[in-house]
Amino acid sequence: MYLLPAIDILEGRAVRLAKGDYAQVTIYNDDPVEQAKIFEDAGAEWIHMVDLDGAKTGEPVNIRVIERILSATKLNIEIGGGIRTMETCRQLIEAGAARLVLGTALVRDPEFAMEAIAKYGDALAAGIDAKGGEVAVSGWREGSGVRATELALDMSDMGYQHLVYTDISRDGMHTGLDRAAYEHMAAAFGHPVIASGGVASMRDIELLASVASNIEGIITGRAIYEGTLPLQEAIEACKKA
């Protein structure tokens, strides 16, 4: 189990959204590269990036930011947001991203999802963002009518072995997480999942550590930016779990 500090990029800055709402933006650092260095210095080996501009437009906007982070650090970058074509996959892989998270395309373009996993395999993750059990798409702005557990099973059958599951109702809200939701998704997917949404303190890390066989990694953003989750301690706790 490992920790993935989050850097969400909007208009070139590191931000966080409340419940995925673009109208509720908190800016944490004007320089994402500087933020990535802070995470690396604390012991992080991975970061989770979301191209929020790309999530809205449907194509990557912040590839240059990835390249800058990779030239300044040794971090592994997991990135999502606007990855909906094979060309975009190629661009991000060539830029140095270690793992790409496909979201909207899983629902809107399953043929692409299948083609991508056949070509890029372990470098891909299925990204399932859900509210009330329903998958949300297009930067969380639209419902899909698809159940999260059904999509997880479909992605497993397709060959995906990584899954980032985000509980939208808790994301960026500093409320703590729902451990059972991640256990449920891991059972549906058939593999451990990467948990995202609601991590507020070490208590949440401990909750997931108690079911570590179901958890590949933990993404956290607001809690580390605002200091309620001690980053170095959380990284070490994940490694020990």
Buried (B, 14 or more C-beta within 10 A) or exposed (E): BBBBBBBBBBEBBBBBBBBBBBEEBBEBBEEBBEBBBBBBEBBBBBBBBBBBBBBBEBBBBBBEBBBBBBEEBEBBBBBBBBBBBEEBBEBBBEBBBBBBBBBBBBBBBBEBBBBBBEEBEEBBBBBBBBBEEBBBBBBBEEBBEBBBBEBBBBBBEBEBBBBBBBBBBBBBBBBBBBBEBBBBBBEBBBBBBBBBBBBBBBEBBEBBBEBEEBBBBBBBBBBBBEEBBBBEEBBBBBEEB
